[in-house]
Amino acid sequence: MRYGLDIRPQAALDFVALGALNHRLDPGVIPFRKATSCHIYPSGAEFNVAANLADCFKLKAAIVSAMVDYPIGDLIAEGVRAKGVTPFYKRFAHDGVRGPNMATVYSDRGYGARAPVVLYNRANEAAAELKPGDFDWGEVFTGGVRWFHSGGIFAALSSTTSDLIVEAMRAAKAAGAVVSYDLNYREKLWNIWGGHEQAVTINRRIVENVDVLVGNEEDLQKGLGIPGPEIGRSSAMDSSAFVAMIEGVVARHPQIKVVATTLRDVLSTNRHKWSAVASIDGEICAAPTCELDVLDRVGGGDGFAAGLFYGLLAGEEPQEAVELGWAHGALLTTYPGDTTMATLQQVRDLARGGSARVQR
């Protein structure tokens, strides 16, 4: 046992994520109201972590999700295959007019003093229809699984998705997996059906099954009901408030062995201060603070989670695991799209203090 976690040394799958797949439309620095073209990126908070682990860290990763049989679904499924992620889908037929649909995220990058703007269309989303009993977890976990992951965005989609998360987590635990959860509190999603109180009730039920928790101060307060300082009043790079809140998390959920978050101070759209901190079996580990030149900020937190999870799965020292997450999240902001284009060597080099000098 390492870090208080019982991590299997090997299995047919290193990592399985449960969550909604979507596609992000990105017009670059042009606001959508003036855009004439855009790039399309397959995405999804839980999928992003699986894709990063498969593509950069070369782990055997899978995604469990909904898939609609129409051209947008085909586009997203092709992106899943391109990242080397094994899919387990419940398939839906599109009626040709209303759906069900694969969700769309509209996100320009902003520039300088102009912040990025994110819009959603999750109307009649297929993933929101997922419920317990939709997947054969014995089939998904055939040959074993080392790590299972889901998140708060998927939990917020409907009254049934959280029940599916709990079902999956219990099946994963029975199969010998470590279980992680990214709180990813999204107020707009929760406000559609119950708001903050509903979010706390549902997340607490989910987190009872969790070994590793990812979430910042706002996630812990609004998503889990952990008391903390007034949101927005503390320094973005000051980890002390988050560290103090960890005691509240562990007191309420003593089975949790790892709590982690990124720290980000947005100086401008393209210039961020970046760090991370984690409590790993009671040991506080803080990453360095650096300044990032940001090309595309979307997915940085998922990049951190992937690097951290890889470090833990690989048996790295706690400090090294946090720094791998910090380095991979930093690199991810230098690429377009929601998922990684980094190599493991690049991540290790940055984690060890590498620079941006040309590599010849």
C-alpha positions in Angstrom: 0.0 0.0 0.0 1.3 3.5 -0.9 0.0 6.9 0.0 -2.7 5.1 2.0 -4.0 3.8 -1.4 -4.2 0.2 -2.4 -3.1 0.6 -6.0 -3.0 -2.6 -8.1 0.4 -3.1 -9.8 -1.2 -4.1 -13.0 -4.6 -4.8 -14.7 -6.2 -4.9 -18.1 -7.1 -1.2 -17.8 -5.0 1.4 -15.8 -7.8 4.0 -15.8 -11.5 4.2 -16.5 -13.5 7.5 -16.6 -17.2 7.9 -16.5 -18.6 11.2 -17.9 -20.2 13.1 -20.8 -18.5 13.5 -24.1 -19.0 16.8 -26.0 -17.4 18.9 -28.7 -15.9 22.3 -28.3 -16.1 24.9 -31.0 -13.1 27.3 -30.9 -12.9 30.4 -33.1 -9.5 31.3 -31.6 -9.2 34.9 -30.6 -12.2 36.0 -32.6 -15.4 36.4 -30.5 -18.2 34.1 -31.6 -20.4 37.1 -32.5 -17.9 37.9 -35.2 -16.6 34.4 -36.0 -16.6 33.0 -39.6 -14.8 29.7 -38.8 -13.8 27.6 -35.9 -11.9 24.4 -34.9 -13.7 21.5 -33.3 -12.2 19.6 -30.4 -13.7 16.4 -28.8 -13.8 17.0 -25.1 -15.4 16.3 -21.7 -13.9 16.8 -18.3 -13.6 13.1 -17.4 -12.6 12.1 -21.0 -9.9 14.7 -21.0 -8.1 13.0 -18.1 -8.4 9.6 -19.8 -7.1 11.1 -23.1 -4.1 12.7 -21.4 -3.2 9.5 -19.6 -3.4 7.5 -22.8 -1.7 10.0 -25.2 1.1 11.5 -23.0 1.6 8.9 -20.3 0.9 5.8 -22.4 -1.5 4.2 -19.9 -4.4 1.9 -20.9 -7.3 4.2 -20.5 -11.1 3.9 -21.2 -14.2 6.2 -21.3 -17.7 5.1 -20.4 -20.2 7.5 -21.9 -23.2 8.1 -24.1 -22.8 8.1 -27.9 -25.4 9.3 -30.4 -25.4 7.7 -33.9 -25.2 10.8 -36.1 -22.4 12.7 -37.7 -21.5 14.7 -34.6 -21.2 11.5 -32.6 -19.0 10.0 -35.4 -16.7 13.0 -35.1 -16.4 12.7 -31.4 -15.9 9.0 -31.5 -13.1 9.4 -34.0 -11.4 11.8 -31.6 -11.7 9.3 -28.8 -10.0 6.6 -31.0 -7.3 9.1 -32.1 -6.3 9.6 -28.5 -6.0 5.8 -27.9 -8.9 5.7 -25.4 -11.0 2.5 -25.3 -14.7 3.4 -25.5 -17.7 1.8 -23.7 -20.8 3.4 -25.1 -24.5 3.3 -24.5 -25.8 4.2 -28.0 -28.7 6.5 -28.8 -30.5 7.1 -32.1 -30.9 10.7 -33.2 -34.5 11.5 -34.4 -33.2 13.8 -37.2 -34.5 17.0 -35.6 -34.4 17.3 -31.8 -31.9 14.7 -30.7 -30.8 13.3 -28.3 -27.6 15.3 -28.9 -23.9 15.3 -28.1 -23.4 18.5 -26.1 -21.7 21.6 -27.7 -19.4 24.0 -25.9 -18.7 27.3 -27.5 -15.4 28.8 -26.2 -13.3 31.7 -27.7 -9.8 32.2 -26.3 -10.0 35.9 -25.5 -6.8 37.9 -25.7 -4.9 40.1 -23.3 -7.4 42.2 -21.3 -10.3 40.4 -23.0 -11.4 37.3 -21.1 -12.4 34.1 -22.8 -16.2 33.5 -23.1 -17.8 30.1 -22.7 -21.3 29.2 -23.8 -23.1 25.9 -23.7 -25.8 24.0 -25.5 -26.6 20.9 -23.5 -30.2 20.7 -24.6 -31.6 17.1 -24.9 -28.1 15.8 -24.1 -27.8 12.0 -24.4 -25.4 11.8 -21.4 -28.0 13.3 -19.2 -30.2 10.3 -19.9 -27.7 7.8 -18.5 -28.8 5.9 -15.4 -27.9 2.9 -13.2 -28.1 -0.4 -15.1 -27.0 1.1 -18.5 -23.6 -0.5 -18.3 -22.3 -4.0 -17.5 -19.5 -3.1 -15.1 -18.3 -6.7 -15.0 -17.7 -6.4 -18.7 -16.0 -2.9 -18.4 -13.7 -4.2 -15.6 -12.9 -7.6 -17.2 -9.3 -8.2 -16.5 -9.2 -5.7 -13.7 -8.9 -1.9 -13.4 -6.4 0.1 -11.4 -8.1 3.5 -11.2 -11.7 4.8 -11.7 -12.6 8.5 -12.1 -15.7 10.7 -12.5 -16.7 14.3 -11.8 -19.1 16.9 -10.7 -20.0 18.1 -14.2 -21.4 14.7 -15.1 -23.1 14.5 -11.7 -24.9 17.8 -12.3 -26.4 16.8 -15.7 -29.6 15.1 -14.4 -31.2 13.3 -11.4 -29.9 10.0 -12.7 -26.3 10.6 -13.5 -25.2 10.8 -9.9 -26.8 7.5 -9.1 -24.9 6.0 -12.0 -21.6 7.5 -10.6 -22.3 5.8 -7.2 -23.1 2.5 -8.9 -19.9 2.7 -11.0 -17.7 3.6 -8.0 -19.0 0.8 -5.9 -18.4 -1.7 -8.8 -14.9 -0.2 -9.3 -14.1 -0.6 -5.6 -15.3 -4.2 -5.7 -12.9 -4.7 -8.7 -10.0 -3.4 -6.7 -9.7 0.1 -8.1 -8.7 3.4 -6.5 -11.6 5.9 -7.0 -11.2 9.6 -7.7 -13.6 12.4 -8.2 -13.2 16.0 -9.5 -15.8 18.2 -7.8 -15.8 20.6 -10.8 -18.6 22.7 -9.4 -20.6 24.5 -12.2 -23.3 26.7 -10.7 -25.2 27.1 -14.0 -25.6 23.3 -14.3 -26.7 22.8 -10.7 -29.1 25.8 -10.8 -31.2 24.0 -13.4 -32.4 21.4 -10.9 -31.9 22.2 -7.3 -28.9 24.6 -6.9 -26.3 24.6 -4.2 -28.1 22.6 -1.6 -28.8 19.8 -4.1 -25.2 19.8 -5.2 -23.9 19.4 -1.6 -26.4 16.6 -0.9 -25.5 14.7 -4.1 -21.7 15.3 -3.9 -21.5 14.1 -0.3 -23.2 10.9 -1.2 -20.8 10.4 -4.1 -17.7 11.3 -2.1 -18.4 8.6 0.5 -17.0 6.2 -2.1 -13.9 8.3 -3.0 -10.2 7.8 -2.2 -8.8 10.8 -4.2 -10.6 14.2 -4.4 -9.7 17.1 -6.7 -11.3 20.5 -6.1 -10.4 24.1 -5.3 -11.7 26.2 -2.4 -14.9 27.1 -4.3 -15.5 23.4 -5.2 -15.1 22.4 -1.5 -17.4 25.1 -0.2 -20.2 25.1 -2.8 -19.9 21.6 -4.0 -19.3 19.8 -0.8 -20.3 22.2 1.9 -16.9 22.5 3.6 -16.6 25.8 5.6 -13.9 28.1 4.4 -12.9 31.7 3.8 -15.1 34.1 1.7 -14.6 33.1 -1.9 -12.5 35.6 -3.8 -11.1 37.4 -0.7 -8.0 35.3 -0.4 -5.0 35.4 -2.7 -5.3 33.1 -5.7 -1.8 31.7 -5.0 -2.1 31.4 -1.2 -2.6 27.7 -0.5 -3.2 28.1 3.2 -7.0 28.4 3.0 -7.2 25.2 0.9 -4.8 23.4 3.3 -7.0 24.4 6.2 -10.1 23.1 4.5 -8.5 19.7 4.0 -9.0 18.9 7.7 -12.7 19.5 7.2 -12.8 17.2 4.2 -11.0 14.4 6.0 -13.0 14.8 9.2 -16.2 14.3 7.2 -14.8 11.7 4.8 -12.0 9.9 6.6 -11.5 7.4 3.8 -10.1 10.1 1.5 -6.3 9.9 1.3 -5.5 12.5 -1.3 -7.0 16.0 -1.8 -5.5 18.2 -4.5 -6.0 21.4 -6.4 -4.4 23.8 -8.9 -3.7 27.4 -8.0 -4.1 30.0 -10.7 -3.8 33.8 -10.7 -5.0 35.3 -14.0 -2.8 38.3 -14.7 -4.3 38.6 -18.2 -5.9 36.1 -20.6 -2.5 35.1 -21.8 -0.4 35.4 -18.7 -1.2 33.3 -15.6 0.6 32.5 -12.4 0.4 28.7 -11.9 1.0 26.3 -9.0 -0.7 23.3 -7.3 -1.0 21.8 -3.8 -2.0 18.4 -2.5 -2.4 16.5 0.8 -1.2 13.0 0.2 -1.9 10.7 3.2 -1.4 13.7 5.4 1.7 15.1 3.7 1.3 18.6 2.2 3.1 18.9 -1.1 3.3 22.2 -3.0 4.4 22.7 -6.5 6.6 25.6 -7.6 4.9 28.8 -8.8 5.6 29.9 -12.4 4.2 32.3 -14.9 2.6 30.8 -18.0 2.2 32.3 -21.4 -1.2 30.8 -22.1 -2.4 29.9 -25.6 -5.6 28.1 -24.6 -6.5 27.7 -20.9 -9.2 25.1 -21.3 -8.3 21.7 -19.9 -5.4 22.9 -17.7 -7.0 21.4 -14.5 -7.7 18.1 -16.3 -4.0 18.1 -17.3 -3.0 18.6 -13.7 -5.3 15.7 -12.6 -3.8 13.4 -15.3 -0.2 14.1 -14.3 -1.0 13.7 -10.6 -2.8 10.4 -11.2 0.0 9.1 -13.3 2.5 9.9 -10.6 0.5 8.1 -8.0 -0.1 5.1 -10.3 3.7 5.0 -11.1 4.6 5.0 -7.5 6.4 8.3 -7.5 7.2 10.2 -4.3 4.3 12.4 -3.3 6.1 15.7 -4.1 7.1 14.3 -7.5 3.5 13.3 -8.3 2.3 16.8 -7.6 5.0 18.3 -9.7 4.2 16.0 -12.6 0.6 17.2 -12.4 1.7 20.8 -12.2 4.1 20.5 -15.2 1.6 18.6 -17.4 -1.2 21.2 -16.6 1.2 24.0 -17.5 2.2 22.4 -20.8 -1.4 21.7 -21.7 -2.2 25.5 -21.7 0.4 25.9 -24.5 -1.5 23.8 -27.0 -4.8 24.4 -28.7 -7.7 22.2 -27.7 -8.7 20.5 -24.5 -6.3 17.6 -24.3 -2.5 17.1 -24.3 0.1 17.2 -27.1 3.0 16.8 -24.6 5.3 13.8 -24.2 6.2 12.2 -20.9 9.8 13.4 -21.3 8.7 17.0 -21.8 6.6 16.7 -18.6 9.4 15.3 -16.6 11.9 17.9 -17.9 9.6 20.8 -16.8 8.9 19.2 -13.5 12.6 19.0 -12.9 13.1 22.7 -13.7 13.5 22.6 -17.5 13.4 25.8 -19.6 11.9 26.8 -22.9 15.3 26.9 -24.6 15.3 25.4 -28.1 15.8 21.6 -28.1 18.3 20.6 -30.9 
